[in-house]
Amino acid sequence: MACIAGVDLGTSSLKVIVMDEGGTVLAEASAQYDYDSPVNGYGEQNVDVWWQACVTCFQSVVRQVDASTIAGIGFSGQMHGAVFLDEHCRQVRPAILHLDARSGAQLQEMSTRLAPETILSVLMNPPYSGFLVPSLLWVKENEPEQYRRIRHVMMPKDYLRYRLSGELYSDYSDASATLAFDIRRMVWADDVLAALEIPRVFFPDCLATDAIAGRVTEQAARETGLLEGTPMVAGGGDQVMQSIGNGVILPGQATVNIGTSAQVSFQSSRAIENPALNTNTFCGYGRGRWYTMGATMSAGLSMSWLGKVLGMSFPQMEAQARTVPPGAGGLLYMPYLSGERTPHLNPDISGMFWGLSVNTDRSRLARAVMEGVAYSLRECMELCRSLGCDTDVYVASGGGAQSSLWLQIQADVYGVPLMVANIRQHAGVGAAIAAGSGIGLYRDIAEGCRRVVRYQDQRYLPNEENHALYERYYRLYRRAYQDGRQVLEELTALGRSRDTTKHSRG
């Protein structure tokens, strides 16, 4: 019996799932890790951490299934991050991640060197910290010796595939989220790279998500336990892959995903241009496929941070939050731990609790964080709808979809129903479906979705009374940003100027 594997490389963990062609899960494994923040606002990871996690997970799954039955492997990866390799494909410096906020000066440089029309109609996305190009420019300007050693720049999941295959490729979806890609034409934006004085040769060729992009080498087979020669497809950024894993691939369909960060993503048959540039439009899994999304930077990250502060696990915090009614007793949380993207495009904002009192306890803090993330995602939804994106129901995805409380909070805040797929590892499932399409197990990705994806019988429907209350809190949430912005930005600047202590966050 042939089976297919999906690798999901996240910010805080790597997961591998193996399933048969009908979607039955045969094996799973995961490995946790932290990211480094040597200075407040920085986010970095050593690529060897990813590779060791990958090796560990594959060694685990091949103890659960025969390696010879794994007919193909697909990849999903955290987006925007920059991996820097030398002429021997060795790491030059740690990868700079999507949540990194160091490149403010480089964003100004991009805005100066690139015509507004180029940013709007070619890149179709605003220059923002944590994207590959400003991170690369930061290295160029601040670490010139390391920059001179760079010969290859790639996205995180592409590095793992390189370690397994020895081949250097990317895919349309991940490349489109670098600020170096022509979104409509689906090619590297040579004129943009020339204007920024970035060598085109740094970047790998791009393929469709389900295109074969290499095979497991003898060396990788020895380390992982995989069979030498096992084919691998290009894969895609985690947004595209979780959409596939949720069966959301047609125009008008949408997902709301809560992982380390969170996104609302609408599928489209055209590249949607936003003159305000406060949403993102990226390429989908193949030509003629795009999606428009809004993103909040610190979603699951907010819960992880709170758990570390309180010394509690997520299940413990969720149980506490269940004891508190909607509104968290008048407590409002703004989830800006790593700046914010949609709709504010502000890497220099910081998080905040409004409404602290002597009655504020762990339960209210936990509920307020869950609600604050939902308010931020609602802002994303409303902005996307203003561009012509809409849906009657959202498919919930990511770690946030594993919490029935968080799902109900979201439905109540958004005022629309939520559906949830039966299989939890949505991005990994999407990666496996892409692998199945690439090796011919399915005619295409659409057939893979039809054969694999099933939804839970329960739909999370908005409670009208709770929704009415959340409407009042949501209006206050939107006001809070404008009222507190200046103070929070100044506090962020002061903190970054004084905080030079190395620490890690998951």
N, C-alpha and C positions, 0 to 999 in steps of 0.2 A: 504493500500500500504506500503510495506516494503521499508525502506531507510537505508542508511549506512553513518557513520560519520568518518571523518578523522581528527586527531589532529596533528598539525605541531608545534613542540616546537623549536623555533629558538633562536638565540642569542639576538635579539632585540625585538621579539614579539612572541606571541602564537596565532595561528589561528585554528579555527574549521570550517569545511565545512560539510554540510549534502547534499547528493544527492540521487536520485533514481537509480535503477539498470541500467538505460540507460545513466547516467551521467548528467541528468538535475539537476542543483544546486537548492536546496530548501531552504537552510539557510546558512548564513555565519556570523562569528563574529571574532573579533581580539582584542588583548590587547597588548599595547606597554609597554616596560620597558627598563631600562638601565642596563649595567653591571658595576660593581665597579672595579676601578683600584687604590687600596690604595697605591701602589708604581708603578712608571713608569715600564711598562712591565708586570704587573700583570693583570689578568682578572678573576673576581669572580662573582658569583651570589648566592643570598640566595634562597634556594629551595622553600621557602614559597611564593616568588614572582611568581614562575611558577604555584604553586598550586592555588593561588588567581586568576591569569590570566585564568587558566583552568576553575575554578568555574564560573568566570564572563562570559566567552565565552559560556559555556554550558547553563547557565541561560538565555543567550541571544537567543541561537538557539532553546531552547525548548519553547520560546515565539513565535517562527516563525513556528515550526512544533510540532506536538503532540509527546511527548517523547515516547509514546507506539509504534510509528511507526519506531523508531530507532532500527533496528534489530541487529546491530553490530558496533563496534568501532575499528578503527585501529590507529596506532601511527607512526609518523615520528619525529626524534629528531636530534638536533645538535650533532655531533659526537665528540668522544675523551674525552669529559669532564668527571670529576670524582666527584661523589656524595658520601659523607661519612656519614654513619648512625651508631648509637649505638645499643645496644642490644634491645632497645625498638623501633628501626627504626626511631629515631629522629635525626635531623641534628647535626653532631658533629662540623662542621665548614662550611662556605660557599663553594659551589661547585667551583672547579677550572676548567676553560673553555679551549676550544681548542686553543684560541689565547693567552694563557698565556705563558710567556717566562722566567719564573723564574728558571727552573730546569736544568740549564747548568751543574752543578756539578753532578747531578743525571744521566744525559746522559753519562758522563764520567764513572761513576760507572757501568752503564749497559754495556758499551763497554768493561770494564775491566772484569766483572764477566761472561759475556756471550761469548761463542766462536763465531768467525765470521761466521762459517757455520750455527750455530743456528740462528743467526740474519737473514742470507740470505735465508735459506731454511725452517725454521720453522715460524718465525715471518714474514719474507718476506717484512719487512718494516724497515726503518731506525729509531733508537731512536730519538725522536724529542720532544721538549718542547710542552706542551699542551696536550700530550697524557696521558691517565689515569695512566699508571705505573710510569713514571717519576714524575708526580704530587703526587702520593701516596708516593713515596720514599722521595720527598721533605717534606711532612708532617711528615713522620717518623723521618727524621733527624733534622727538624727545629721546630716541634711542638710535641715533644714526649708525652706530657700529652694528647693532643687530639688524637694522634695515638693510644694510649693504650685504648681509648674508642671505637675505630672503630670495628664493627662486620660485617658490610655489605658495599661493595663498588659496585656502579652501575653507569650506564650511565643515562643522564638526562631524556630521555623519559620513561625509566624504573621506575624512581621514580614516575612520574605521574601515570603510570599504577598501581603501588603499592598503591598510595593514593586512587585510585578508586576501587581497587579490594582486597587489603590486601595480594596479591600474589607477590612473588619475582621471576622474570624471566628476561632473556634477549633474544636476538636473535643472529643468526650467524653473521649478517652484522655488528651490533654495537659492538659485542664482538671482532670481528676481527680487529677493529680499536683501540684497547687498548694497544697493545704490550704485551699482556698476552695470546694470542690465537694462536694455531697451525692452520695456514691458510689452508693447504692442507687437514688435517684430520678433521678440523672444530670442534675442542674440545679445552678446556682450556689447555695451555701448562704447564703441571705440573712440568716438569724439569726446565723450565724458572722461574717459581714462586719459586721453591725450591732454585735455585741458587741465587735469589734475596732476599731470606728469607721473602717472602710474603705468608701469609696463604692462601691456596687454598679455605678454607671455606668462605673467604670474598666474593666470586663471585657466582652469581646465575646460575642455570641451563639455558641452551640455547635451543631455539626452532626455527623452521622455521618461517618466517615472517607472514604467514597466519595461524599459529597454535593457537588454543584457549589458552589464558594465564590468564584467570580470568573472573570474572563477577562483575558487579557493586554492592557494598555492600549497606546495609541499610543506613549507615552513609553517604556514598558518594552520594547516591540518594537524601537524605535530603538536602545536601549542593548544589548539582548541578541541581536538577530537573530531572535528568535521572531516568529511571525506574530501580528499584532494579532487579538484575539478568541479565541485559543486557550483552551479551558476548563481550569480548575484545580479539583481537589477539595480538601476540607479537609485530608486527610492525617491524621497521627497522631504520637504520641510514638514514639521510636525502638524501644521495646520491642514495641509493637504491630506496627509496620511490619516489624521483622526477623522476628517470628513469622510474619506473612503471607508474607514472602519465603522462609521456610523451609517453607511449607505446614503450619504448626502453628497451627490455628485451632479444633480440637475439644477438648472437655473430656477431660482425661486426657493430653493431649499436652504436651510441655515442651521448651523450649530452654535451652541454657546459652550465654550470649553474652559474649565478651571483647572489649570495645573499650577506650576510655579508662578507663571503669569496667566492671564486669562484673555480670551478673545471671543468676539462675536463675528462669525464668518458667513457671508452670503455668496452662494454660487452664482456665476453669471456667464453668459455666452459672449460678453464683450468686456473690454477693459474700461471700467468706469472712471472717468476723470472728475476729480474734486478740486475746484479752484481754490478752496481754502486749505487744501493739503493737510487736513487733520484726520484723515482716515488713511488706510493703506489699500492699494490695489496690487495684487501679486498674480503671477502665472499659476495655473492649475497643473494637473497631472500630465497634460499633453497639449498639443497645439490647438488653438481655438477655445481654451479653457482658462478662465480667470476667476478670481474671487475678490470681494471687497470686505474689509474687516476693520473693526475697531479693537484696540487692545488696552488693557490695564496691566501695568508692570508687576504689581505685587499682590497677587491673589492668594494662591496656596502659600506663597512666601510669607504673607501676612500671618497666616495661621501657624506656619512653622516658627516664625519669629516669636509670636505670642506664646507658643508652647515652650520654647526655650526660656523665655522670661519667667513663665509661671511654673516651669518644671512639670509640665503635663503633656500627655500624648494627645493626638487628635481625638480618639474616641472619648477620652476623659473630658476634653473641652466641649465636644459635641453634647455629651450627656449633661454637662453643666448648662450649656446654652438652651437646652430643651426646657429648663425650669424657669426661663425668663420669657415673658410675653413679648410680642412684636414691639420694636422700638427700643429695646434694651434699657427700659427705664429712663428714657431721655438722653441716651448716650449715642453719639454719632462719631463714626470712625472714617477717616480719609486715608485710603490705602496707598500712600505715595512714598513707600519706603525706598524706592529706587527711581524717584521721579515719576512722571506720568506721560503717556503717549496720547491717547484719545480721551477727550477732545482737545487737551491743553497743550500738548507738545512741549512739555516743560521738564527737562531733566534736572532742574535746580530746585524743584519743590520737594518738600518732605512731608511725612505723615503726621497725623494729629488725631487726638481724641477731643471732642467737644462735649461738654456736659458732665465732666467728672465731679463726683460728690462723695461725701462720707459713706454713702450707700453703694458706691461702685465696688463690685466684687468680681471674682473670676468669671462667674456665670454671665454677668452683664458685659464684661470685656469680650468674652468669646462670641456672644451673640452680636455685639456691635461690629466686630470684625467681619463676620459672615454677612451681615446686612450692608456694611460699607462696600465690600467687594461687589455685591449685587447692585448697589446704586451706581457704582462706576460702570458696570456692564450695561445698565440701562441707558446711561449717557451714550455709550457706544451704539446701542440699538437705535436710539432716536436719531443719531446723526446719520447712520447708514440708511434709515428709512427716508430721511430727507433727500437722499440721492437717488431714490427710486427702488431701493431694496426693501422687501417686505416678505413676511411669511405669517401663516396662521398658527404655526406651531414650531417650536425649536427642539432640536435634538440635543440633549445635554451630554457632555463628554468630559473626560479627564477625571482626576481624583475627586473633584467637587461633585461629580455624578454618583459617587459611592456613598454620599451622605443624604439620607432621606430628608433630614431637617434642612440642609442647605438647598436641596432641590425645591422644597416647599417654600422656603424664603424667597428663592429666585422667582418662582411662579407668582407669588404674592406681590413682589416688587415690580415685575415686568407686566403683570396683568394678562399673560398669555400662558397656554398650556406648555408643559415640557414632556418630551418622550425620552426614554433611555434604552439603549441597545442592551441585549442580554449579556454580551461578552464585555468584560471590563476594560481590557487593554486595547482601547480603541485605536491608538496610533500603531501599536504593534500588529493588530489585526489588519489595518490598512496596508501596512508594509508587506504582510504575508499575502494579501489579496493581489498586490502589485506583482509579487514574485510569481504567484500562480498564473497571472496573465502573461508575464514575460516568458515563462517556460511552456506555455500552451495548455496548461491545465484548464484555463478558462479562455473563451474566445477574446474577451477583453475585460477591463476592470468592471464595467457595468454588469457583466454576467457574474463575475466574482462576488459583487455586492449582493446580487439577487440570491445566490446560492448560500452565502455565509451569514448575512446580517439579519437578525431577528430582534424584535423589540419586546420589552416587558409589557405585560398586560396593563399594568398600572400607569396611568397618566397623572402627572401632577398638575392639578387644576387650581387656578387662583381662588383664594378665599376672598369674597367681596369685601367683608369687613376689614380684613387685614390689608387688602390692597388700598382701601380708602385711607387707612392710617398711614401706610407707607407713602402715599402721595404727599402727605404733609411733611414727612421726614425727608423725602426726596427733594422737595423744594428747598428745604433748609440745607441739605447737602450741597446743592448747586450754589446757593448763596455763600456757603462757608468757604468755598474755594476763592471767590472774589474778595470776600472780607478778610481772609487770613493770608492771602498769597504773599504780600510783601514781607510780612513777618517771617513766614516759613522760608522764603527764599534767603532772607538774611541769616536766619538760623542755620540753613544748609551751608551757606558760604563760610560762616564761622566754624562750623563743625569740620568741614573739609580742611580748613587751614590749620586746625589744631590737632586733628586726629591722624596720626601716622603710625598707629599700632597695628601690627598684623593680626588678623583674626579670621576665622572661617565662619560661614553661615551655610546652612543646608537649604 
